[in-house]
Amino acid sequence: MSGILLPLPVVFTEIKLLNFLRLLMFGASLCVTFSVIGQTATITGVILDEENRPIRDVNIQEGPRGTTSDASGFYLLEVKADEAISVTFSHISHQLIELRDLILTTNQVFGFNPVMKASVIQIDSVEVSALGERTVAGITNLSPEIAQKIPGANAGIENLLKLLPGVFSNNELSTQFGVRGGNYDENLVYVNDIQVYRPFLLRSGQQEGFSFVNSNMVESLYFSPGGFQAKYGDKLSSVLDIKYKTPTRFALQAEASFLGLNTTLETVSKNRKFSLLTGFRYRNNSLLLNSQQTRANFNPIFVDLQSFLTYRVTPRFHLHFLGNLGLNEYRNSPVSRQTNFGTISNPLALQIFYLGREENTFTTALGAVKADLYSSDDLTLQFSSSLYHTTEEEYSDVVAQYELGEIETDLGSGSLGEVTSSRGIGSQYNRSRNDLDALIHRVSHRGELRRNKTQLSWGLSYTYEDVRDQIRESEFIDSAGFFIRPPREEFINNQPGEPFEAPLVAYNGISARNKTQTYRYAAYLQFGNRSVTGPNRLLYNFGVRAQLWSLHANDSEQNTQFIVSPRAQISLRPDWKDDIVFRLSTGIYQQPPLYRELRNAEGIIVPDVKAQKAFHFVLGSEQSFRIWGRPFNLRSELYYKNLWDVNTYTLEDVRIRYVANNDARAYAYGADLRLFGAFVPGTESWVSLGYLKTEENWDNRGYISRPSDQRFKAAVLFQDYIPNIPNLKMYLNLVYSTGVPGGSPSYSDPYNFQNRLRDYKRADLGISHIFVDENHSFPDGHWLHRFRELQLGFEIFNLFNNQNSITNTWVRDVDSKNEFAVPNFMTSRILNVKLLVRF
C-alpha cells in the first residue's frame, strides 16, 4: 500500500479525552523514572455499505486484538494507547480498509464509521493531539474521568471547572461559577444539545444540592470561557457543552460516601438498537454544614434521577430522550453561633442565639426528545423539543438575638475567648414566604452540511417561558430595645430621643406578585472552512445570531426587542518546527433578560429591561512540546470585554439581585495561562494562573469593582501514585484566589463600600487504593473476579483548615452607630470515606 488517501465516503468523528500529565506545584520540576502502566483506548462505530445498509461480520483487527461487527454494523475494539497502531477492516465481499499509524491517547474514544465499497482507504499518519478539530473555536476539552476522581466538597464537573483560569468561585458548597468577570447567570450549559437551567430562588450554597450534570454519565466535556461560536446561544460569558454516554455494554456502578450515594446503570439491547443510561444520586450535606460555626439541626436531602435513552431506528436515524427529576429539601433549625473577628489589638466576637426554622423545597423536572437524521455522509439534521418545569418554595421564620462584644485575651484567665463586655445587643426577625413556578418549553432545529473542507451550520428555535412568582420577605431589627426603621426620607428616626408612635415597618421588606410570559424566536447561521495557505493551515468560522423576544408582564405590560450578534473565530497553524496554533476570537455577545434579571430589588418586574451587551476580543495560543520524551501543552489567552446596557446587581452568597435598569457600562480584561504535561505516564495534572480586572460605571458616577472582580487566581490539579504500589493513587486540588468585593449593608451606596473579602485558600486531598480495574483483574473463581472496578479511599476537604468567608453579616453598634462586617465562614476540615464498585 502506497499510503495515498483515496476518495471514500467516511463518516469520521472524534471524541477526545486529553492525556493529562503530572505537574509539580508552581513550576518546580523533578524527573523520576517510573514503570509505565499499560493503557488502552477505544475505537467504535457503525460500518455501512454503499447503500447505507449495515454490514455484519466485518473483521476489525489491530495486532493480536480483534472483533467483528454485529447485525447492526456496530463494533467496539480496545486498542493500545500512546503509540502508533494500524487497524484493518476486512470483509469477504468488500474491499479492505486500513487505518495506518493511528495514535490515540489513554482512555480516548475514537469514532470511525466507514462505508465499505470496491476501493481501498488508507489514512496515513493520523495523530490525535490537543491541537485538533476544536482549536478554531477556542474550546477546552476536559476529561470526565478526572471530574469523577478529584476530591471536593461538591465533586463533579463544576469542581473541575473551578481549577481552570478565569473561572470564579469562592464557595465550595455551591456548583455555581462565574467566568472572566461575569456572574452565575451568564453561562450556557448544554447536555446532549439540550439547554439546562439553574434554580431561580437559591440564596446560599448550603441550600444547593446537585448541579444538573451527573458526572458519572458524561462521555465528553467541552468548555469555552469566551469568544464562542454563534451556534452556542445568547449569554455573555461561557459555554459548557456536555455529551452523555451511549452505552455499548452492560455496566453497573455504585459510589458511596459519608455524603451520599451515586449509582449508574448502562444497558444495551441484543440487537444494539436500544441503549439506556440511568443515574440516581442521593446526597446529605449534614457532614459539611455541621463543620460551620453555626450550630444547627440540619436536614438537607437532595435526590436526583436522570435517564438518557437512545433508539437507533435505522443506522442513519436515531431517537434520544433525556429525562430528569430532582428534589431538593433543605430543613434547618439554627441554634447558636459565635464568630471571633477584629484585630489583635481590638478582638471582637459576635454571639447569636436563634429560634425558628427554615424550610425550602425545590422540585425540578426536565423532559427532552431529540431526533438525529444523517441524511447523507455530508448532511446532518437534528430536531428537538424540551420541557423544563420547576416549583420552588422558600419559607422561614427565624429570630436571632445577638451580642457584639469584646473578647478576653488574657492567656491566664479562665474566661479566655469569652465575651467580657458588650458593645451592642439586639434582635432580628427574618420571615419569608416565597413561591415560584416556572415552565420553559423549547423547540429547535439544527443542521450541518459538510463539503470537503467547508462546513455550513444553521439553527432555528422557539422558546416559551411562563413564570409565576410570589415574593414576601421582611426583616425586623430591634437594637437595645429600640425598633429600627428603614433609613428613608419618609421616616424621621430620632430614637431614643423621641418616642416611636408610628406603625411598625420592616427594616427590609418586599411584597410582590408577578406573572411573566416570554416568547423567543432565535436563529443562527455560521460558515467554517479549513484552508492551506502555502505550508500553513488556516481555519476560520464566521457566524451570526439573531433573537426576537416579546415579554408580557402581569397581563398588561408588553415589550418586544430584537438583537443581532455577529461572531468570528480564526485559527492559524504555521508550518513551524514547534507544534503551535494562534487563535483570534471576537464578536458581539448579548444576553436577553430571563425572569430574575427583570425583577428589581423591590421584587417589581421592569418589562423594558434590555439585553446586556458585550464585545469580546480573545487572542490566544496553544503549543504542544515534549520534555523528557513526553508531551506537554501550554495554553495562554489574553482577553478584553467591553460591556454596555449593563444590568447591575448585588451578590450575596449565590443570590443575585438585579437593579433592572441598564444604566451602567463595564469592562473586563485579563490573562489566562494553563500548563499540563506528562511527568508520570497514566496521570493527569495541570497548573493554571489567571489575572482579571473588571469594573462598572453606574450612571456616569465613575468606575468601581464589580462583585466578581477576582484579581488573581492560581490553581493546581495534581495526581500521583507510589511507584512500588501503582494502585495507590493520590489526588490533590489547590486553589488560591484574591478576595472579591464583600458587598455592603442594606440601603448603603456601593460607591462607599468597596471592602473585599479575605483571600480564598483551599486544598482538598484524596487517596484511594484501586483493587480492581481494567489493568488489574483476577482469575475466575477469585472473589474479586466479579468486579470490573473496585476502589476504596478517603478524602480530606480543606486540608489546611483555612477560614474562608463568603459574605459578611453587618451588625450595628448602637453607641457609635457604626456597622461591623462579621465574616460568615465556610466549612472547616472534614474527613470523608468513599467506596466505588463497578460491575
N, C-alpha and C positions, 0 to 999 in steps of 0.2 A: 504494500500500500504506500502511496506516494505522499501522504499527508496533505492532500488537497481537499478543501471543503467543497463538496459537490452540492448542487441545489437539491434540497429535500425539505418539504414542509415539516417543520418541527415545532411543536408547542414546547417552549423552553422556558421554564420558570425556576426561580431560585429563592429558597428561604434560608437565610444565612444567620447562623449564630456565631458571634465574634469569638475568636480564640484569645481570651484574655490571659494575662501572664502575671507572675509575681513581681511586685514593686516594693522595694524598701522605702520606708516612710521618708518623705520630703527630700528625695534625691540621693540619699546615702546608698551606695551600691556595694554588694558583696557577691562574688562569683563562687558558687559552691556547686559541685558536681553531684548530681543525684541519678539514680537509675530511672530510666524512662518507663512509665506505665503505659501499657498498650491502650490505645484509644481508637474509637470507631466513629464512622459517620454513616448516614443512611441515604440511599438512592431509592426513589419511589416514583410511581407514575402510572399512566394507563397507556397501553400500546394499541394503536388502531391501524387498519389497513387504509387503502386509498379511498374507500367508500365510507370511511368513518365508522367501520364496524370493529368491535374489539377482537383481538387475536388471542387465543388461548394457547398454552403450551409453548410460548416463546422461551427459549433458554437464555437466561441472563447470567453471565459468568464473569467473575473477577478473581483471577488466580485460582486458588483452591475453593473459593466461596462461590456459591451459585444458587439460583432459584428459578422458578418458572412462573409465567403469568397464569392467572386463573381464567374462568369463563368470561369475566367482565373485562379482561385485558389488564387487570391490576397486578402490580408486582411490588415487592419491597425487598431490598437487599442491603445488608450491613457490610460495609467495606472498611478497609484500613484508612485512617485519617492521617493528615500531615505528611503525606508522601505521594509521589506520582503513581497513579494506577491506570490500568486500561480495563474497560468494561465492554463486553461484546453482547449483542442481541442477535440471536440466530433462530431461524425457523425453517423447516423443511421446504416450505413453499414461498418463502420470501427472502429477499436479499439481506445480507449481513449488514448490521450497523455497529460501529465501533466508536467508543469514546476513548481517546488516547491521551495520556499524560494529564489526567484529571487529578487535581489536588483539592481535597476537601478538608475543612477544619474540623476539630474534635466536636462531636455531637451535632454537626451540621445536618440538616435535612435538605437534600438536593432534589428538586423536582425535574424530571425529564420524561416527556411524553412524545415518543417518536411515532411517526407514520411510516410504516414499512411498505416499500414498493420495490420495483425492479431497478434499483440503483443502490449505490453504496454511499454511506455517510461516514465521515471520519472527522471528529473535532479534535484538532491537534493542539496540544499545549494549552488546555483550558485551566486557568488558575483562579481560584476564588480568593480574593483578598478583601481587605477593609475598604478599598477604593473601588467599589463595584458600582452596580447599576444606580444606586440611590445617591451617588455623590452629587449629581446635579441639583438635587433637592435639599442638600444640607441636612439630611436626616440621620440621626444616630441609631444604629442597630444595636440593641442590648439583648443579653441572654436571659430568657425567663428562668433558666435553671439557677442563675445567680440570685434572682429575687427570691426564690424558694429557700435558698441555703443561708443567706446572710441574716444575722440576728437583728432584732429591732422590736421596740415596744409595740409597734403596729406594722409587723412584717408584711411584705408584699411588693407589688410593682412600684408603688409610690415611695416606699422605703428605699428602693434602688435609685429612683429619680432624684431623691434628696442628696445623693452623693455626687451629682453632676454639678458642674459650674453653672452659675446663673440661675439656679433653682433655689427659691427662698422658702424656708420653713423653719420655725423655731418652736415647734410643738410636736413632741413625739407621740402624743395621744391622737393626733389627727392625721388623716391621709391627704389633707388639702395642701396645695403648694402654689406658689406664685413664681413667675418666670420673668427675669430681666425687668424688674420694676413693676410688674403687673400684679393684680390681686387674684384671689381664688376663683373669681367668676370669669376670668379672661382666657380659660383654657378649653380647647376642644378635646373630647375623649370619644373615640370610636371603638366599638367591639364588633368585629366582622362587618364593618362598614355601617353599623347602626350607631347613631349618636346617643350617648347616655348622659344623664344629668345627676347633679348633686342635690341633696335636700335643701329646702328653702329656709327653714326656721332654725337650723343649728346655730347655737351661740357659743358652745365650748367644745373643746376636743374630747372631754370626758363623756359627753353625750354621744359621741360618734363611735360607731362600731366598725363596720367594714366599708371599704370602698366598693364600688360595683364590681371591679375586676377581681376575679378569682385567679390568683397567680398559678395555682396548680393546673388550671385548664388552658393556660396560654401556650401557644406554639411559637409565635413571633411577636416582637415588640419593637416599635419604631417611635422615635421621639424627635420633634423639631422644636427648638426654642425660639424660632422666629424666622421670618423670610420664607414661609412655607408656600406651597403651590396653591393655585386658585381652586383646585378641587376640594380643598380641606375646609371650606366654610368661613364664616364671618365671626372671628374673635380676634382680640388684639395681641395675644401673647404667644401661645404654643399649641401644638397638636400632639396628642398621644394616640397612636394608631396600633391597635391590638388585634391579633387574629387568634381565635381559639383553635384547638387541635381538631383534626378529623381523625378519629381512631382507626387504626389498621389492624388491631387485635385486641383481645380481652385483657383488661388490666383493672385492678382494684388497689387503691392506695388510701391509707389512713394515716393521719398525723395527729397526735395527741400531745397536749402540754398542760401546764397549770393554767393557761389562758383559755383553753378550749379545744375544739375538735374540728378537723377538716378532712373530709373524705371525698374521693373522686372515683367515679366508675366509668370505664371505657368499654364499649361493646360494639361489635360489628356482625352483621348477618353473614350466613354462609356464602351467599352469592355476592357479598361485599357491596351491595347496592344501598344498604341502610346502615347508618352508624349513629351511635348515641354517646354523648359525653355529658355526665351529670356530676355536679359538685354540691356538697352540703357542708355548711360552715356553722359552727356554734362558738360563741365567744362570751366570756365573762371577764370584765375588766377590773374586778374587785382587787386582784393582786396588785395592779398598778395604782388604782385610786387610793388604796389603803396606805400607800407609801408617801402620800402627800401630807402636808401639815394639817389639813383639816380632818379632824376625827369625825367619822360619819358612818351611818349604816347604809352601805351601798348595795344595790341590787341591779346592776346593769346587765341585761341579757340581750344578745344580738344573734339572730338566726337568719340564714340566707340559703336559698335553694336556687340553683341555676341548671339549665339544660340546653345543650346545643345539639340539634338533630340534623342529619343530612340524609337525603334520599336521592340517589342517582337514577333518575328516571331513564335516561339514556347516557352514554358516555359524554354527550355534549349538552345535556340539560340536567341541572342539579337544583334541588329544592332544599332550603335550610330553614330551621326555626330556632330562634333564640328566646328563651323564657327565663324570667327571674321573679322570685318572690322574696321580699325582705321584711323582717320585723325587728324593730329596734325599740326596746323598752328600757327606760332609764328611771330608776327609783332611787331617791337619795333623801335621807333624813340627816342633815348635818347636826353635829353635837357641839364641837368646840374647835378653837384654833388659837395658836399663839405663834406670831411671826416676829422674830427679832430683826431689827434693821438699824439704820443710822450709821454713825461713825464711832471710832474708838473713843473719842473724847465725849461724844454725846450719844450713847447707845439708847435705843428706844425699843419698845415692844408694843405690839397690838394684840390684845386678848379679846376674843369674841366667843360668846355663848349663844347657841342657836336654838330655836324652837320652830318646828314646822317640817314641811316636806315638799319635794319636787317630784312631779310625775310627768314624764314626757314619753310620747309614743309616736313613732314614725313607721308607717306601713307603705311599702312601695311595691309596684308590680310593673313588669315590662313584658310585652309580647311582640315579637317581630318575625315576619316571614320574608324570605328573600329568595329570588329565583335567578340563577345564573345560566345564561344561554350562550354557549360557544358556537355561534353560527358558522364560523369557519376558523381556519388557523389564524386569521388576522382580525376577526371581529368578535368582540365580547360584549354582550348586553346584560344588564343587571336591573332587576325590578324589586323594590322592597316596600314594605308597609310596616310601621311600628306604632305601638300604643303604649304610652307611659302614664301611670296613674300613681299619685302619692296623696296620702292623708296624714296630716301632721298635727299633733296636739301637744301643747306646752302649758301645763298647769303647775302653779307653785304658790305656796303661802309660806314664807319664811320670815321669822322675826329674829333679828340679830342685835344683841346687846353687847356693846364694845367698850373697851377702856384703853386709852392711849396713855402710856406711862413710861417712866424712866426705869432702867434695869440696875439691879445691884451688881456691881462689878468687883467687889472685894473678894479676892480668892479665899480668904479665911472666913467669910461669912457663911452661915448656914442657909441663907436665902439667896445664894449666888444664882443669878439668872432670872430671879423673880422680879415682878414689878414692885417698886418701892414707893413711888409717888405718881399720882395721876395728873395728866395734863389735859385730859378731856374724857368725858364719858358721854354715852348717848345710846340711842337705839335706832334701828332701821327696820322698816317693814316693806318687803317686796311681795307683790302679788301679780300674777299673770294668768290670763285665760285666753290663750291664742289658739286659733284653729285655722287650718289651711287645707284646701282641697284643690289639687291641680291635675289637669288632664292635658296631655300633649299627644296629638296624632300627626304622624308624618308619612307621606307617600313620596317616593322618589324613583328616579330612573337615572342610570349611569351607563355610559357606553365608552368603548375604547376600540379604535381602529389602528392597526399597525401595518405599515407597509415599508419593507426594507428597514431603513434606519430612522424612519419617522413614526410619530405616534400622535394621534388626534384623540382627545378625550372631551367628553361633554356630560352634562348632567342637568336634570330638572328636579325640583322638589316643591311640595306644598306642605305647609305645617300649620296646624290649628292648635292654639293654646287657650285653654279655659281655666282661669284661676279665680277661686273664691276664698276670701281671706277675712277673718275677723280677729282683730288685734286689740287686746285690752291689757295694758300694763300700767302699774303705778308703783311709786316708791315714796314712802313717807319717812322723814328724818326728824327725830326728836333728840336734841343735843342739850344735856344738862337740864332737862325739864322744859326746854323751850322749843316749840314747834318751828321748824324752818320752812319758810315758804319759798317758792321759786324766785330768783333774782330778776324779776321782770319789772317793767315800768309801772304796770298797773297795781303792783303790790308795794306798799310802804312798810318796810320791815324794820321797826325800831325796838324790837325786843332786846333785852328785858326792860328797857326804859319805859316803854308804853305797853299796855296790855293788848293782847291779841283777841279781837272780838269777831273777826270775820269767819265765815265757814272754813273748815279745813280744806286745803288744796294740796294735792300731791306735789312733792318736790319735782318729781318726774312723772308725767302721766301721758299715756297715749290711749286713745279710744277711736277706732275706725273700723268700718266695714266696707270692703272693696270687692268689686267683681270686674274682671277684665277678660276680654276676648280678643285675640290677636290672630290675624290671617297673614301668613307669609308665603310669598312666591319667590323662589330663588332659582338661578341658573348660572352655569359656568361653561366656559369653553377654553381649552388650552391645547397648545401645539408644542411638541417636543421633537428634537432632531439630534442625531449624532452625525458629526461630520469629521473628516480628516483634512486638515489644512497643512499640507506638507507632511512632516513627521509628527505633527501634533494632533491631539484628539480634542475636539470641541463639542461640548454638549450644551444645549440650551433649551429652555422651556419658557414660553410666553403664554399668559392666560389672563382672563378677565372674569370677574364675578359680578352679578347684579342681584339686587333684592328689593322687592316691593312689599311693604307691610302696612297693614291697616289695623289700628287699635281702637277698640270700643271699650270705654271705661265707664263703669257704673250706669250702664244702659242709656247714657246720654252723650257723653263727650266722645269725640271721634277725631282721629288723627291719622293721616296717610303720608308716608315718606318713601323715598326711592334713593338707592345708593348704587354706585358703580365702583369697582375696585380692581384696577389693573395690577398685575404682578409679573415678575420675571426672575428667572434663575439662570445663571451662566456658569459653566464649569470648563476649565482648561487643564488638560493633562499634557504638559510639554514632553517632548522626546529627550528627556534628560536621563543621566545615569541614575539619579535618585528617583524613586517612585513617589511622585508628589502631584497633588491636584490643587489648583487655585479655584476659588469659588466666590461668586458675587450674587447676592440675592437682594432684591429691592421691590418696592410696591406699596400700594395703599391698602391698609387693613382697617376695616370698620366693624364696629360691634353694635348692632341694633339692640335696644334695651329689652331684656326679659323682665318678668314681673318685679323682681327685687330692685332692679335699677329704676323702676318707675315710682317706687314708694319712697317718700322723703322721711326725714327723721320724726315727723309727727304722724306717720302712718298714712298720709294722704297720697293718693295717686295723682301724679303730674303727667297728663297724657301727651304733652308736647315735648317730652324729653327726646332729644335727637340721638342718633348713633354717635358714639365716641369714635374718633378717627385718629389714625397713626400712619406716619410714613416710616417704613423700615429700610435700613441700609445695613447690610451684613457683608463683611469682607473676611474670608477665611481661607485656610489652607489645611491640607491633611497630607501627612508624609509617612510613608512606611519605610522602615530601615531595619537593619539587623545588627544586633550586638551579641557577641559570644555565639554566633551562628543561629540565633533565634530572632523572630520578628518583633519589632516594636512599632508603635503607631503614635504619632503626635498630632493632635488636632487643636487648632487655635482659631479664634474668631474675634474680630472687632465689630462692634455694633453701635448703631445710633438710632434712636426713635424720637421723632417729633410728634407730639400729640396735641390735638385741639378738640374743642367741644367736649372737654373732659368733665365727666360726672364725678365730682369729688366725693369722698367717703371717709368714714372713720372705721377703724378696725379694732375690735376688742375680742381677744382670743381668736375665734374663727368667725365671729359675727360681723358682717359688713352692713353698715347703714349709710345709704347714699343721701346726698343733699338734693339730687334730682334737679339740677338747674343748668348744666352745660356751660358754666361761666368761667372755666379755667383752661389754661394751657399748661403743658408739661413737657418734659423731655427725659430721656434716659440714655445713658451711654456707658460703655464698659468693655471689658475684655474677658474672654473665657479661654482656659487652657486645660487640656486633658491629655495625659500621657499614660499609655498602657503598654506593657511589654512582657516578654517571656523570661522570667527568672527561673521558674521551675515548671517543666512540662506538666500539663494537666491542671494547672491552677489559673485563676483569672483575677487580676487585680488592676487597680489604677490609682493615680493621684490626680486631683483636679484643683485648679485655682481660679478664682473669679473676682473681678473688681466691678463695682456698679455704683453709679451716682444717678439718682432720679429726684427731680424736684417739680413742684407745680406752682402756678401763679393764679391765685383766686382773684378774679375781678380786678386785675392790674394792681394788686397790693404788693407785689414782689414775690420772689420765689422762696419757698420753704420746702423742707424734705417731705416726700410722700411717705405714707405709712409703711411702705415696703422698701424703703431706702436702706438696704443692707449693703454696706460699702465693700467689705472684703469677706471672702469665704474660702476656706481650704477644707478639702475632704479626701479621705483615703479609704479605699476598699482593698483589703489585704487578705490574701488566703495563703495557707501553707500547710504542710504536713511533715511529720517526723520521717526522716529518710529511712530509718530501720523499721518504722511502723507506718507505711504509707496510707493505711486505712484510718489513721488517727489524724483528723483534719481540724484546722483552726480557721476561723473567720473573724475578722476584726473590721469594724467601721469606726472611723474617726471623723468628727465634724467640728470645725471651729468657724464661727461667723460673728462679725461685729454686731452690736445691738442696733435695733431699729427704733424709730420714734415710739415712745411708750404711751401715746395718747394724752388726753387732757381731761380734767374734771368736767362734769356737766356744766353747761352754759358758759364755758370758758372759750376764749378765742385761741384757736390753734397757733396763731402767729405769736402768742405769748407763752406757749408751752411747746418747746422743742427738745425736751429731755428725752434721752434714749434709755432703753432697757439695757441691762448688763449683757455682755458678750455671751453668746450661746456656745457652750463647750460640752461635747458628749462623746462617749466611747461605749460601744456595745461589743461584747466578746461572745463568740460561740465556739464550743469544742464538741466534736462528735466522733464517734467510732463507727465505721462502716463495717458491719459484719458480713453483709452480702450485697453485691451489686453485679453489674454486667461483667466486670473484670475479676470477680471473686465469687465463684459459685461452689456448690458442694454436690457430691455424687448422690445418686438415687439411694434412698434408704437413710440418709443423714437427716436429722430433724430440721436442719436449715435448708434442705433442698426445696421445700415448698415455697420459699420466699424468693422473689426476684430482687428485692431490695429490703434491707433491714439496717436501720441506724438508730443509735441511742446517744444522746448528748445533753449538754446543759448550756445555758446562756446566762450571761451576767449583763443586765441592762444598766446603763450609767455606771460603768466600771469604776470611775474615779469619784463617784458620788458628788458631781458638780451640782450646784444650786442654780438652775436656770429659771428665769421668770418669763411669763407670757404676757401678763398685764399688770397693772397697778390697781390697788384699792385706795381710793382717796378718802382720807379721814380728816375731819375738821377739828382743829384746836380752838375751842370757844374763846379762851383768854386772848390768844394772839390773832385769832381769826385767820390763821394760816391753814393750809391743807397739806397733809403729808402723803407722799406717794409710797404706799406699803406694797412691796413686791408680792405677787402671787406666784409662789414657786411651783415648779413642775415635779415630776416623780424623782425619787431618790434611787439608790442602788437596789436592784431586785435580782433574785435568782429564779430562773425558770428551767424546767426539765422538759425535754422534747423527745418523743419516740416517733419514728417513721417506719411504716411497714408497707410493702408493695408486693402484690401477688401477680 
